[in-house]
């Protein structure tokens, strides 16, 4: 079982020190959230809370996850980083390919690209991208980014993106894994069809196990059921050693945790207190690894 540290909503000046402590404690990765801006009024419900409201406000700290990955990779050696998840729909795939390839190269191939569509119409429209046909557009974006990252002279001619032969150098020396986020049917199909893994938002255990079963069925339909596939999960009702064992047995490969919340320390808590929480968590659950039942 791997553990990813979630750093969402933490003060930005804590991030590099948290990365260094996470590496010392044996965490595998850091999951990096994405938010472009806070609009005063939202025209769509946030999909991962019961009432559709956002659980952050206009003053909540955010950093571009790609910049955060570059900064934290510079002060670590083995720790991996992945976006959890970056909202593709409002962005440009060629610019993203340049950024992702740069991070992969500069970090020594320690970056995974977790992607989703994005839920807010404002993020699309105010960035000059139509909200309509967003799913099909993102499918093309994933194709474009993968194509460019594979290296060499490439071209693409699709419904939304069209370019003649071009090359970005250097290409990453290892393939960048793509993790697909989202809980809807189309998102799960996208993960099964083109992803190296699936990453969840907050879910309860029963919902999570049902989703994992659906992913297994879909991957078999696409002929990908024998390929490696990550399940990165935030489970809100399974904690502690027995809970993490349940998750491992259910097929979760990577549990995303925020240990200081378990200790009553808020997102904006002191750095030293958060570091102590990381060390306590690692002593309990990482030093003595959890292994899935065969």
C-alpha positions as CSV (number, residue, x, y, z in Angstrom):
1,X,0.0,0.0,0.0
2,X,1.2,3.5,-0.9
3,X,0.3,6.6,0.9
4,X,0.0,10.0,-0.8
5,X,0.1,13.2,1.3
6,X,-2.7,15.7,0.4
7,X,-1.6,19.3,0.9
8,X,-4.7,21.1,-0.3
9,X,-5.5,24.4,1.5
10,X,-2.1,24.5,3.3
11,X,-0.2,27.9,3.4
12,X,2.1,28.1,0.4
13,X,5.2,28.8,2.5
14,X,4.8,25.3,4.1
15,X,4.8,23.2,1.0
16,X,8.5,22.6,0.4
17,X,9.1,21.8,4.1
18,X,6.1,19.4,4.1
19,X,7.5,17.7,1.0
20,X,10.9,17.2,2.6
21,X,9.3,15.7,5.8
22,X,6.9,13.5,3.7
23,X,9.9,12.1,1.9
24,X,11.8,11.5,5.2
25,X,8.7,9.7,6.5
26,X,8.3,7.3,3.6
27,X,5.3,8.8,1.8
28,X,5.3,7.8,-1.9
29,X,3.7,10.9,-3.3
30,X,2.2,14.3,-2.8
31,X,-1.2,15.0,-4.4
32,X,-1.6,18.5,-5.7
33,X,-5.0,20.1,-6.1
34,X,-6.1,22.6,-8.7
35,X,-8.2,25.7,-8.6
36,X,-7.9,28.6,-11.0
37,X,-9.9,31.3,-9.1
38,X,-12.8,31.8,-6.8
39,X,-15.9,33.3,-8.5
40,X,-18.1,35.2,-6.2
41,X,-21.2,33.5,-7.5
42,X,-21.2,29.9,-9.0
43,X,-23.5,28.9,-11.8
44,X,-23.1,25.2,-11.2
45,X,-23.0,23.0,-8.1
46,X,-19.7,21.7,-6.9
47,X,-20.1,17.9,-7.4
48,X,-18.3,16.6,-4.4
49,X,-20.3,18.1,-1.5
50,X,-23.9,17.1,-0.5
51,X,-25.3,20.5,-1.1
52,X,-23.1,21.6,-4.0
53,X,-21.3,24.3,-2.1
54,X,-17.6,24.9,-2.1
55,X,-15.7,24.1,1.1
56,X,-13.2,26.9,0.5
57,X,-13.5,30.7,0.2
58,X,-12.0,33.6,-1.7
59,X,-9.0,33.9,0.6
60,X,-8.1,30.2,0.6
61,X,-4.5,29.7,-0.6
62,X,-4.0,27.9,-3.9
63,X,-0.9,27.5,-6.0
64,X,-0.6,26.3,-9.6
65,X,0.0,22.5,-9.1
66,X,2.6,22.3,-11.9
67,X,4.6,25.1,-10.3
68,X,4.2,23.5,-6.9
69,X,5.5,20.1,-8.3
70,X,8.6,21.8,-9.7
71,X,9.3,23.6,-6.5
72,X,8.9,20.6,-4.3
73,X,10.8,18.2,-6.6
74,X,13.8,20.6,-6.3
75,X,14.1,19.9,-2.6
76,X,13.4,16.1,-2.7
77,X,15.0,13.1,-4.3
78,X,12.6,10.2,-4.4
79,X,9.2,11.6,-3.6
80,X,6.7,11.6,-6.5
81,X,4.1,14.3,-7.3
82,X,0.8,14.1,-9.2
83,X,-2.0,16.5,-9.9
84,X,-5.1,15.5,-8.1
85,X,-6.6,16.6,-10.4
86,X,-5.7,19.4,-12.9
87,X,-8.8,20.7,-14.7
88,X,-8.0,20.2,-18.4
89,X,-11.0,21.8,-20.0
90,X,-10.1,25.4,-19.6
91,X,-6.5,25.1,-20.7
92,X,-4.4,24.6,-23.9
93,X,-3.0,21.2,-24.5
94,X,0.2,22.3,-26.3
95,X,1.1,24.7,-23.5
96,X,0.3,21.9,-20.9
97,X,2.5,19.4,-22.8
98,X,5.4,21.9,-22.6
99,X,4.9,22.3,-18.8
100,X,4.3,18.6,-18.1
101,X,7.4,17.6,-20.1
102,X,9.5,20.2,-18.3
103,X,8.4,18.9,-14.9
104,X,9.0,15.3,-15.9
105,X,12.5,16.1,-17.0
106,X,13.5,18.4,-14.2
107,X,12.2,16.1,-11.5
108,X,13.8,12.9,-12.9
109,X,10.5,11.4,-14.0
110,X,8.8,11.8,-10.6
111,X,5.6,13.4,-12.0
112,X,2.2,11.9,-12.7
113,X,-0.5,13.8,-14.6
114,X,-3.9,13.5,-12.8
115,X,-6.5,15.1,-15.0
116,X,-10.2,15.9,-15.0
117,X,-12.6,18.1,-17.0
118,X,-13.5,20.8,-14.5
119,X,-16.9,21.5,-13.0
120,X,-17.4,25.3,-13.2
121,X,-18.6,27.0,-16.4
122,X,-16.9,30.2,-15.4
123,X,-13.5,28.6,-15.5
124,X,-14.1,27.7,-19.2
125,X,-15.8,30.8,-20.4
126,X,-13.6,33.3,-18.6
127,X,-10.5,31.6,-20.0
128,X,-11.9,31.8,-23.5
129,X,-13.0,28.2,-23.9
130,X,-16.6,27.0,-24.5
131,X,-18.2,24.9,-21.9
132,X,-20.2,22.9,-24.5
133,X,-18.6,19.7,-25.7
134,X,-16.1,19.8,-22.9
135,X,-15.9,16.0,-22.5
136,X,-15.0,15.4,-26.2
137,X,-12.6,18.4,-26.0
138,X,-10.8,16.9,-23.1
139,X,-10.5,13.5,-24.8
140,X,-8.7,15.2,-27.6
141,X,-6.5,17.1,-25.2
142,X,-5.3,13.9,-23.6
143,X,-4.5,12.5,-27.0
144,X,-2.6,15.7,-28.0
145,X,-0.6,15.8,-24.7
146,X,0.3,12.1,-24.8
147,X,1.3,12.4,-28.5
148,X,3.6,15.4,-27.9
149,X,5.2,13.9,-24.7
150,X,6.1,10.7,-26.6
151,X,8.6,12.8,-28.5
152,X,9.6,13.3,-32.1
153,X,7.9,15.2,-34.9
154,X,4.1,14.9,-34.5
155,X,0.9,16.4,-36.0
156,X,-2.7,16.3,-35.0
157,X,-5.9,17.0,-36.9
158,X,-9.1,16.7,-34.8
159,X,-12.4,18.4,-34.2
160,X,-11.0,20.9,-31.6
161,X,-7.2,20.9,-32.1
162,X,-5.4,21.0,-35.4
163,X,-1.7,21.5,-36.0
164,X,1.0,20.5,-38.5
165,X,4.2,18.7,-37.6
166,X,6.0,20.0,-34.5
167,X,8.4,18.7,-31.9
168,X,9.0,19.6,-28.2
169,X,12.4,18.7,-26.9
170,X,13.5,17.1,-24.8
171,X,10.8,14.5,-24.5
172,X,10.6,12.9,-21.0
173,X,12.9,9.9,-20.8
174,X,10.1,7.8,-19.2
175,X,6.4,7.9,-20.1
176,X,4.4,10.2,-17.9
177,X,1.5,8.3,-16.3
178,X,-2.0,9.8,-16.7
179,X,-4.5,9.4,-13.8
180,X,-8.1,10.2,-14.7
181,X,-10.4,11.8,-12.1
182,X,-14.2,12.0,-11.9
183,X,-17.0,9.8,-10.5
184,X,-19.4,10.0,-13.5
185,X,-20.0,7.2,-16.0
186,X,-18.1,9.0,-18.8
187,X,-15.2,9.8,-16.4
188,X,-14.9,6.1,-15.4
189,X,-15.0,5.1,-19.1
190,X,-12.2,7.6,-19.9
191,X,-10.1,6.2,-17.0
192,X,-10.6,2.6,-18.2
193,X,-9.9,3.5,-21.8
194,X,-6.9,5.8,-21.6
195,X,-5.7,6.1,-18.0
196,X,-2.9,4.5,-16.1
197,X,-5.1,4.9,-13.0
198,X,-8.1,6.5,-11.5
199,X,-8.2,9.1,-8.7
200,X,-11.1,9.8,-6.5
201,X,-12.5,12.8,-4.7
202,X,-14.0,12.2,-1.2
203,X,-16.0,9.0,-1.2
204,X,-17.5,6.5,1.3
205,X,-16.2,3.0,1.3
206,X,-19.3,1.3,-0.2
207,X,-19.4,3.9,-3.1
208,X,-15.7,3.4,-3.6
209,X,-15.8,-0.4,-3.8
210,X,-18.7,-0.1,-6.3
211,X,-16.7,2.3,-8.4
212,X,-13.7,-0.1,-8.4
213,X,-15.9,-2.9,-9.6
214,X,-17.2,-0.8,-12.4
215,X,-13.7,0.2,-13.4
216,X,-12.7,-3.5,-13.5
217,X,-15.6,-4.3,-15.8
218,X,-14.9,-1.4,-18.1
219,X,-11.2,-2.2,-18.3
220,X,-12.0,-5.7,-19.3
221,X,-14.4,-4.3,-22.0
222,X,-11.5,-2.3,-23.4
223,X,-9.1,-5.2,-23.2
224,X,-6.9,-3.5,-20.6
225,X,-7.7,-5.6,-17.5
226,X,-4.2,-7.2,-17.4
227,X,-2.3,-3.9,-17.5
228,X,-1.1,-2.1,-14.3
229,X,-3.7,0.4,-13.0
230,X,-3.6,2.6,-10.0
231,X,-6.5,3.3,-7.7
232,X,-5.8,6.5,-5.8
233,X,-8.6,7.1,-3.2
234,X,-9.8,9.6,-0.6
235,X,-12.1,7.5,1.7
236,X,-13.9,9.4,4.4
237,X,-15.2,6.5,6.4
238,X,-12.2,4.1,6.6
239,X,-9.3,5.1,8.7
240,X,-6.7,3.5,11.0
241,X,-5.0,0.2,10.3
242,X,-8.1,-1.9,9.9
243,X,-9.6,0.8,7.6
244,X,-6.6,1.0,5.5
245,X,-6.4,-2.8,5.3
246,X,-10.0,-2.8,4.1
247,X,-9.1,-0.3,1.3
248,X,-6.1,-2.4,0.3
249,X,-8.2,-5.5,0.1
250,X,-10.8,-3.7,-2.0
251,X,-8.1,-2.8,-4.6
252,X,-7.0,0.6,-3.6
253,X,-3.3,1.0,-4.4
254,X,-2.7,4.5,-3.0
255,X,-4.5,6.1,-0.1
256,X,-4.6,9.9,0.0
257,X,-4.4,11.2,3.5
258,X,-4.0,14.5,5.4
259,X,-2.6,13.2,8.8
260,X,-2.8,16.5,10.7
261,X,-6.6,16.6,10.3
262,X,-6.7,13.3,12.3
263,X,-4.8,15.1,15.1
264,X,-7.2,18.1,15.2
265,X,-4.8,20.4,13.4
266,X,-6.5,22.6,10.8
267,X,-5.4,23.2,7.2
268,X,-3.7,26.5,8.3
269,X,-2.0,24.9,11.4
270,X,1.6,25.5,12.3
271,X,4.2,23.7,10.2
272,X,5.9,22.0,13.1
273,X,2.6,20.5,14.3
274,X,1.9,19.2,10.8
275,X,5.4,17.7,10.6
276,X,4.9,15.9,13.9
277,X,1.6,14.5,12.6
278,X,3.4,13.1,9.5
279,X,6.0,11.4,11.7
280,X,3.3,9.8,13.9
281,X,1.3,8.6,10.9
282,X,4.4,7.1,9.3
283,X,5.4,5.3,12.5
284,X,1.9,3.7,12.7
285,X,1.2,2.9,9.0
286,X,4.2,3.2,6.8
287,X,7.0,1.7,8.9
288,X,4.9,-1.5,9.1
289,X,3.5,-1.7,5.6
290,X,-0.1,-2.7,4.8
291,X,-0.4,-5.5,2.2
292,X,-3.5,-6.4,0.3
293,X,-4.9,-9.9,1.0
294,X,-4.2,-12.3,-1.9
